Amino acid sequence: MRDAIAIDFDGCLCVNAYPDIGAPNWAVIAKAKERQAAGAGLILWTCREGPLLQYAVDACKGWGLTFDAINESLPDWIEAFCNRPRKVGATEYWDDRAVVLPVSNEPLTLAELRGMDGEPAWCEDFGCWGIVRVDPNGNWKNKPFLLGHLYGAKFEYDIDRRGLKLYRYKP
């Protein structure tokens, strides 16, 4: 599955002049276009709505930047994960107000995976993202599975049985 990059508008793609449109941040725009040309999907991720949102979309278009989605996950992500959550799903979030936290990226244990129902995980073995699913009851109670989409086919794998190595972040 391709990378998805959610990019904030005010303060990231341009100088924050809300509700007006600030000067473009050409370095961020160039990097976004480079990543899109390499296959990443771009999402305009902003609190703007209505006419103010349209002004932002038009400004980006004038700067040569187009998006695969606006304030929602990429269409191929929605299809692959069979959901449309309120939170935009992405592999990267570009935001001027982001705080980079020190995080561990060790392989996830089965105990950690059991607590991640509905969350994304990077599968080192297949080189793709998937969603962890844990059934609360029945024959598969508390057994973590990885659901995803790879090479045009959907998959659902028993993580433990296959010995899959999963991470919270792409190593």
C-alpha positions in Angstrom: 0.0 0.0 0.0 1.3 3.4 -0.9 2.4 6.0 1.7 -0.2 8.5 2.7 0.9 12.0 3.8 -1.5 14.3 5.6 -0.3 17.9 5.2 -1.6 20.8 7.3 -2.3 24.1 5.4 -2.0 27.1 7.6 1.5 27.3 9.0 2.8 24.3 7.1 2.1 24.7 3.3 2.0 28.5 3.8 2.7 31.1 6.4 -0.2 31.2 8.9 -2.3 34.2 8.0 -5.7 32.6 8.8 -8.4 33.3 7.6 -6.3 34.8 4.7 -3.9 32.8 2.6 -0.3 33.2 3.7 2.8 33.2 1.5 3.6 29.7 0.2 6.2 27.6 1.9 8.1 26.5 -1.2 10.3 24.0 0.6 7.3 22.0 1.9 5.5 22.2 -1.4 8.5 21.0 -3.3 9.0 18.0 -0.9 5.2 17.2 -1.1 5.4 17.2 -4.9 8.5 15.0 -4.9 6.9 12.5 -2.6 3.7 12.5 -4.7 5.8 11.9 -7.9 7.4 8.9 -6.1 4.0 7.4 -5.5 2.8 8.8 -2.1 -0.8 9.9 -1.8 -1.3 13.5 -0.5 -4.1 14.6 1.8 -4.9 18.2 2.5 -5.4 18.1 6.3 -6.9 21.3 7.6 -9.6 22.7 10.0 -10.8 25.0 7.2 -14.3 24.4 5.9 -16.6 25.8 3.3 -15.3 28.8 1.3 -12.1 29.0 3.4 -11.3 25.4 2.5 -11.9 26.1 -1.2 -9.6 29.1 -1.0 -6.9 26.8 0.4 -7.5 24.2 -2.3 -7.3 26.9 -5.0 -4.1 28.4 -3.5 -2.4 25.0 -3.6 -3.5 24.4 -7.1 -2.0 27.8 -8.1 1.2 26.6 -6.4 1.2 23.4 -8.5 0.1 21.2 -5.7 -2.9 18.8 -6.0 -4.3 16.3 -3.5 -5.6 12.8 -3.6 -8.0 13.5 -0.7 -9.1 16.5 1.3 -9.8 16.0 5.1 -10.3 12.3 4.8 -8.2 9.2 4.2 -7.1 8.2 0.7 -9.7 6.3 -1.3 -7.4 3.2 -1.6 -6.9 3.2 2.2 -10.6 3.4 2.8 -11.1 0.5 0.5 -8.2 -1.6 1.9 -9.2 -1.1 5.5 -12.9 -1.2 4.9 -13.5 1.8 7.1 -13.8 5.6 7.1 -12.8 6.8 10.5 -13.1 10.4 11.6 -9.3 10.5 12.0 -7.5 10.8 8.7 -5.3 7.7 8.2 -1.8 8.4 7.1 1.8 7.1 7.4 3.0 10.7 7.9 1.4 13.9 9.3 3.1 17.2 8.4 2.1 19.9 10.8 3.8 23.1 12.0 2.4 22.3 15.5 3.6 18.7 15.7 5.7 17.6 18.6 8.2 14.8 17.9 8.2 12.4 20.8 10.8 9.8 21.5 9.3 6.5 20.6 10.4 2.9 20.7 10.0 1.0 17.5 10.8 -2.5 18.6 8.9 -5.4 17.1 5.5 -5.6 18.7 4.8 -8.5 21.1 1.6 -10.6 21.0 0.4 -8.9 24.2 0.9 -5.5 22.6 -0.9 -6.6 19.4 -3.9 -7.9 21.5 -4.4 -4.3 22.7 -4.2 -2.8 19.2 -7.5 -3.8 17.7 -8.3 -1.5 14.8 -4.8 0.1 14.7 -2.3 0.2 11.9 1.0 -1.8 12.0 3.9 -2.1 9.6 4.6 -5.7 8.5 8.3 -6.1 7.9 7.7 -9.5 6.2 5.4 -8.1 3.5 6.7 -4.5 3.4 3.3 -3.0 3.9 0.9 -1.5 6.4 -2.1 -3.5 7.7 -4.7 -3.2 10.4 -4.6 -5.4 13.5 -7.8 -7.2 14.3 -8.5 -9.0 17.5 -11.8 -10.9 18.0 -13.3 -10.4 21.5 -14.9 -13.8 21.5 -15.4 -17.0 19.6 -12.8 -19.5 18.2 -10.3 -16.7 17.6 -10.8 -14.9 20.9 -7.8 -12.6 21.7 -5.9 -13.9 18.6 -4.4 -11.0 16.6 -4.7 -11.0 12.8 -3.3 -8.6 10.3 -5.7 -7.3 7.6 -4.6 -5.5 4.6 -4.3 -5.1 0.8 -1.1 -6.1 -1.1 -0.6 -6.4 -4.9 -4.3 -5.9 -5.5 -5.4 -8.7 -3.1 -6.9 -8.4 0.4 -5.3 -10.6 3.1 -6.0 -11.6 6.6 -3.2 -13.4 8.4 -2.8 -15.1 11.8 0.2 -13.0 13.1 1.4 -15.6 15.6 1.0 -18.7 13.3 2.9 -16.9 10.5 5.5 -15.5 12.8 5.0 -12.0 11.4 7.2 -9.2 12.6 5.1 -6.0 13.1 6.0 -2.5 14.1 4.1 0.7 15.2 6.2 2.7 12.7 7.9 1.8 9.4 11.5 1.1 10.3 
